[in-house]
Amino acid sequence: MTARLYPEEPEFEAAAERAVVEALRHQLPDDAVLFVNQRFTDWRGDREADVILAWPGVGVAVVEVKGGSVSLRDGRWWQTGAKSKSIDPVKQARLCKYMLRNYLAQHPRWSRGPLRSEHFVALPTTVLPEGFTAPDAPRWLVLDKTDMHESAGRIAAVLRAVDDQPDPPTQEDVDLLVDCLAGQLIPQRDLVSGLAERELTCEALTKDQAKVLDLLRNQHRVEIRGGAGSGKTWLAIEKARRLAAEGKRVALMCYSRGLAEFLSRRVQQLPPAQRPAYVGTFHNLGIGWGVLPGSDDDSDYWENFLPTEMVSLAAALPLSERFDAVVIDEAQDFAESWWPAVLAALRNPDEDSLYVFADEGQRVFARQGRPTVDLVAIDLDENLRNTKQIAGTFSSLAPSQMRMRGGNGVPVRFVQCSTQDAVGVADDEAVALLDEGWPPDAVALLTTGSRHPEQSSRQQAGQEAYWASFWDDDDLFYGHVLGFKGLERPAVVLAVNGFRDEERAKEMLYVGLSRARDLLVVCGDLEVIRRVGGEAVVRRLVGSAAA
């Protein structure tokens, strides 16, 4: 459990504040919010609330923090650190509580009325004497050093017990409070611009990964491994661009048609001199060389016949049609039988550049295979593209733990339903997102088992037309997790409607949970998700109490 934090990386004015915030943050559920050093200004002056806790279903707590040794003598509070001084933490906490109430009452977007709230004093380095109490500070109002390990529970008990207070805030109330204090909940009229801003932020973070390529500029054969959201696809395109800019003939390839279409569209945005000579699927390269196309249902054609034919045809190609470098995205999808054809595509199979980008956790197909040449292995350890709430849902499924840098967002939504009803429930959730104001081209509905009927209908027009619809802006996109690797949408509704291959169910769940950038809605049976993904995923989806 980790509460959202605003600002994301606060500058603490004292170590005592950090101690209180960290204690609370790790005791609170994911849907709770902590504001640090929130300043209020009105006609009475300027005040700063050390900590504001907003907890759906519980209430709002305003906490004044005092470090050092704090004591109450002759009716006055004293703080002793480098020097001794008179303080009034209870008054400070109470004033900040009322300033918060007044601020919300006057805010043009606040429409919820008063919130259930209480003020507290936290003394993380002081142990109060047994039997402590004061007229303005009953023991339940003050958290001392001995209370830090259960500070969230102490606050919750008080908020639940207060009399003559409004009902506790809902999740919607807390999200609106975030909007009013931190500007994180964007009004629907500004949703499109807000999504664009998030995309720019993600792109800026991802471009920081270019330092990896800078460090590897003298290495010609490299495997870059990273979990979902680490920016591998951006790096693959960037490496291909750099190689092409050096005058090399480059092939940028992958397995899935959807990702190939995405790569092609991105490359078209580059200057002509920086575009790879070939961008597309591994198999289409062979078909372009002259291998007769096969049926989608003929697995032996794709797994064995076509790659074998490619090796033969490559040997007869003039050097001008072969490549100085090959860059492969989602390389874990490649079978062992494909790698001889990859190397045969190079002008010098023993020395020319080979860059592969892979995530072993997303090996969703039964085929196995590893590059047949030695590669320098580099691991990416940062998630840059998913919000922390989304990244947290699949972090336990990733091959290695990653630092979450994608920023705070809204909680993941989970809708309990049977496996059989998951698609219908997901339809309702997707429609609700559109009703909330999400642009259709920002939303995707993905399935883990059978295809959505709308996906099947659209594919009747052919795979090229189907994947071209990914960029249409008049309707949401319907897809399957098997074909969506390497792609993302700001909002994803995931229907956990079974799994085509039970042996790969964990990997398919990992892919599905990681495709959303800003908002993830999961529809399915909690017990099925627990069986496939484990307790850690369930806790992240619904909280430890429900788990």
N, C-alpha and C positions, 0 to 999 in steps of 0.2 A: 504494500500500500504506500502510495506517495501522493500527497496533496499537490495541487497546482500552486505555483509560487509566482507572485508579481511584485517587483520585476523578476524576470527569470533568474538573473544573477545579481541579487541586491548587494549594495555596499553597506555592510553593517557598521554602525557607529561604535559598537562595543562588542567584545567577545560574549558578554552575557546575552545580548540579543540573538547572536548566532546560535548559542546553545539552546535557547528557548524555541527558536524557529525550527532547528533541526530535530529537536525532540518531538515537537508537534507534527512536523511534516511526515515523519516516518510512523507515527501512530494513527494518522488520519487516513480515511479512504480516498480513492482517486478523485471522487467528485467534490471533495472539500477544497477550499481556496484559502491561501494565506497572502495577505498584503503586508508588505514590510515598509516601515517608515513612510506611511501615507500622510501627506501634509494637507491640512484644511485651513482655509482663510475665510474669515467673515468679519462682521463689525466688531466682534469681541477680541479679535487678534489672530495670531498665527499659531497653530498647534500641530504637533506631529504625533500620530498614533504609531507606537512602536510596532504593534502587530494587530491586524484585524483578521479574525477567523470567520469565514462564512461556510456553514455546514448544512447541506440540504437535509431536511427532516429533523434538524436539531436547533439551530439558531445561529446568531452572530455574537461573537465575543470580541471585545476591545481590550487589549492587554497592554499594560504599562510595565516595562522591564527595568529593573534596577540591579546592577551588579555590585560587587564589593560586599562589605558587611553592612547590613541594614538592620536598624533597631528602632523601637518605639519607646521614647522616654518622655515622661511628663506631658503626654499628649501630642508630642511632635515626633515626626519621622526623621531619622538621621542616617546618612550614608557615609561610611568610612572607607576610603581607598587611599589614594595618594594624600588626600586631606579629608577632613570631616566637614560635612555641610548638611544644612537642613533641607529636607525635600518634602514633597507632598504627592506621592505616587497615586494615592486614591483619587484625589481631586483631578490629577492629570488624566487618569483613565476615564473618570466620569465625564469630564468636559469633552474629551474626544468622542465618547459614545454619543453625546448629545449633538456634537458638531456633525457626526456622520448622519444622524437622523435628520437634522435640518438640511444638510446637503442633498440627501435623497428626496426629501419633501419638495425641494425647489428645482430638482433636476427635470428638464423637459421630457426625458424618456422614461422616468421612473413612474410607474402606474400601479405599483403593488400596495401602497399604503405603508404603515409602520411595520417594522420587522421585530420579531422576538430577539431581544438583545440584552446583554449584560456586560459589565466591565469587571476586569480582574487586574491584580497586581502579581507579577512573577518575579521571584527573588531566587535565581538559579544558583547563587553561591552562598546563600544564607539558610541556616537551619533555625526555624522559629522554635521558641521554647514550648514545652508541652502545656496545653491549655491556653495557648495564645488566643486572644480576641480583643477587639477594639470597637468603639461605637460605630465608626465608619468602615471598619474592616473586619467583619466576621471571618472566621477561619476558612470558610468555604470560598471566600473572595480572593484569598492569597495563596499562591502556589510557591512553596519554598523548594529547596534543593532536594528534599526527600520525595517531593511530588513529581519531579520531572519525568520519571519513567512511566507515569500514568496521568500526565497533565491533560491529554485529550479526554480521557475518561472523566476526570474531575470536572472539566468544563462542561462536558455533555450532561453530567448529572445535575449541575446547577441549572443549565438552560432548560432541561426537561421539567424541573421542579418549580420554576418561577410562576408566581400567580399573576393574574390580571395582565397577561401579555398576549400579543397576537399569536396566531398559529406559527409554527416553525416555517422557514422559507422552503419552497420547493426547489427542484433543480432549475426550473425556469427562472425563479426569483434570483438564485445565485448567479446564473449566467447573465441576467440583466444587471446585477450588482457589479459584476466584472466589467460589463460594458460601461457603466457609469463611472467607475473608478479607474479602469485601466484601458478602456476603449477597445477591448478584445472582442466583444460581441458586436459585430458590425450590423447596423440596421439593414433590412433587406434591400432597400433602395441602393445601398452602397456595397451589396454583396459581391457584385462582379468586380468592382475595383479592388475590393479586399482580397479576392482570390488572386487577382493579378499581382497584387503586392506580395502575397505569400509565395507566388511562383517566382517572382524576382528574388526574394530572399533565399528560396531553395536553390535557385540557379547560382546565386553568389556563393553560397556555402559549397555547392558542388564544384564550382570552378576552383575553389581552394585546393581541391584534390590534384590539380595540375602539378603541384609540387612533387607528387609521386612520379609523374612522367619526367619531370626535370631531373630527378635523382637517377632515373633509369635510362637517360638519353644515350648512354654508351653501351647499354645492354640490348642485344638483338633478339633474344628468345626469353620471354617472360610470361609467367602466369600470375595474374593479379586476382586474388580471391577476396571476396567480401560478401557480407550478408545483404539482405534486402535493404534498400535505401541508402546504400553506401556510395552511389554515384558511378557504378561500374559502366553502365551504358554511356553516360556522358564521357567517361574516360576513353572508352573504346572509340567513340566518334572523334574525340580530340586526338588520340594517337594516330588514327587513320589520316586525319587532316594534316598533322605534322609531317607524317611520312610522305604524303602526296606533295606537300609544299616543298619538300626536299628534292622533288623531281622523280620520286619512285612511283612505279606502277603498283597500286594497292588494291587489294580485295578486302572489303568489309562485309563479313557474313555472319549468319546465325542460322538457327534451325526453323523457328516459327515464322509463319507468314505475317502475323500482325507486327511483330518486332521488326521484321525486314521492311515493312511499309513505313514504320516509324523512322528507322534509320535512313531510308531513302529520302523521306521528306525533310529530315534534319540536314542531310548532306546537300540537298538542293539549295539550302540557304547559304552555303559557303561560296566563296569566290571560285570560279571554274578551275583555277590553277591549284586549288586545295581540295578538290573533290576526288575521292577514290575512283579508280577506273571501273570497279564493280561493287555494287551494293545490292545485297539480296540474300536469299537462302542458299545454303550449301547445295541443295539439290537442284535449284534452278541454274546454278553455275554449270552443272553437268549437262542439263537439258540444253543450255545455250551452246555447249560444245558439240552437241549432236546426239546425245542419248535420247531415245524415243521416250516421250512421257508415259507414265504408268498410271494405274488406277489408285485413288486414295485408299481403297480397301486392300490393296496388295502390299502387305507389310514387307514381304521378302524383296520386292522391287526396291523399296526405299532403303531398307536396312543393308542389303547385300548387292543386288544386281547393279543398281545405278552407281554406287561407289566403286565397284570393281571396273565397270565400264569407264568411269572417269579416269582411273589410273592409266588405262590403255590409250584413251583419247589424248590425255595430257602429254604423253610421250611423243605424240605426232604433232602437237601444236608448235607453231613457230615461237621462238623466244619472245617475239613482240606481243604475243597474246597471253603469255604467262606473267607472273607477278614477281616483283621484288620484295613484297611484304604481304602477309595475310594477317588480318585482325579479326578475331572471333569473339562475339558477345554471347553470353549464356552457353559457354563451351561445355558445361556439364551435360547438355542435351546431346552431345556428339557420341555416337557409338564408336567402339574400338575399330570397327571395319572402315570408318570414314577417314581416319587420320592419314593413311597412305595416300588418299586422293588429295587431302589438304596439302601435304608436302609435295606431291607431284605437280601441283599448281604453281609452285615456285620455280623461278628460273634456275636457281641453285638450291636444291632441296636440303643440302647439308649446311648452308651458311646464311641464307636469306632470312629476313626478319619474320618472326612469328610471335604475335602478342595474343594471349587468350585471357578472357575474363570469365570467371566462374563463381558459382555459389553451390557447393555440394548439398546444402540444405534444400535446394530447389530442384533436386534430381527427381522429377515427377514421372519420368518415363522408365519403363522396366529395363531399357537398354543400359549397358555399362560401357565405360570406355575412358581411357586417359590418354593424353598426348603421348606419342611414342618416341619423343625426343626429350632431352634434358632441358628443363626450363628453370629460370631463376624465379623462385616463389616469393611473392609479396602479399601480405595480408592487410586489408583495410579494416580499421577498427572503430569507425564512426558512422552512425546513421545520421544522414543529413536531410532526408527528404520527407520522413514521416514525423508528425507531431510526437511528442514524448508519450502521450496517451496511447496512440496507435502503436508506436514502436514497442511499448511495454507489453502489448498483448501477444506479440510473437517473439519477444526476445529470448524466451526459453527454448524456442524451436530452432533458432539460428545456430549455425555451426560453432560460433564463438560469441562471447559477450561483446557488445559494442557500446561505445559511448553515445548517448542520445543527444544530438545537437539540433534537432529539428524544431525546437521551440515548443512552448506550451500551446495547448489547444483545448477543444471541448472534450468531455468524456466520451468514450466509445459507448455506443448504444447496443444493448443486447435484447432481443425479443425471443422469449421462450416459445417454442412451438414444436410440433412433431416433425420428423424428417420428411414425411409425406406432404405436410402443409407448408414446408419452408419456402417453396417458390411462390405460392400465393401470398404468404405473409410478406415476403420480400417485395412483391409487386406493390402491395399497399404502402410499404415503407418508402419505396422509390417515388410513388405518386405524392406522398406526404412531403418529401424533399422538394419536389417541383412546386408544390403548393406553398412551401416556405419561401420560395424565391430562388432556389438553386437553378442556375442555367442548365438546360438539358445536356449540353456538351461537357458539363462538369461532373456528371453522374454516370456511373456504370453499375449494372446489376450482374453479378457473377454467380455461377453455380459451381458446386464441387462434384456433383453426380451427373445425372442426365442434363442435356442442354435445356435451356429455357425454350419454350415453344416459339417465341419471337426470334430467337437466334436461329433455330432450325429453319424458320420461314425465310429469313433474310439470306441464309446461305444457299438457298435454292437458286439465287441469282448468280452464284459463283463466288469463289473465295476472294477474288480481287474486288468485286463489288461489295462484298460483305465487309472486308477490312477497310475499304474506302469510307464506309459509313461511320467508322470510328471518329472521323473528323467532321461529320455532319453536326450542325448546331441546332437542328430542329427536333431531336429526340435523344433520349438517353441511349447508352450502348449496352447491348446484351451480349455477354460472353461467358466463357468457361475458364476456370483457373489454368487449365493446361495450355491454353493459347494466349494467356495474358501476362506471362512472365516477361519482365523487362518493361512493361507498360504500367501506367498509373492513371488515376483520375483524382481530382480533389475530393470527391465523395464516392464511396463504394458501398453498395448494399450487397452483402455476401449471404447467399442462400446455401446453408449446409444441408444439402438434400441427398446425402449419401456420397459414396466414393466409387469411382469406376474400378480402382485397383486398391484393395484394402492394404496391400503391402506398401503402397505409396500414399496412404491416407494422411499421414503426418506431414509429408512434404507438400501435399496439395492444400492442406489447411494453412500451412506456413505461407504459401504463395498467396492464398486468398486473403489472409489477414493483413498482408503487407502491401496490397495494391492501392490502398487509400492514402492520400497525402494529408488531408485535413479533417475528414469526418469518415468514420467507419461505423456501419450498422450491420450487426451479425444476427441472422435469423436461423434458429435451429434448436435441436434438442441438447440440453446441457449435458446429459449423460453421454451422448455420442461424442460431443466435443471433449469431455473429460477423458473418455476412453482413447481418443486419438491424440489429443494435445497434452493431456496431463493436468494436474491440479493448478500449476502456475498459470496456464492459459485461462482456466475457469476463474481463478481469483482475480485476474486482471479484467475479465469481462464483466463479472457481476459482483465482485467484492468478496472478502473472506467470509462474511456472515452468511451470504447465500450459498457459498461454496461448501 
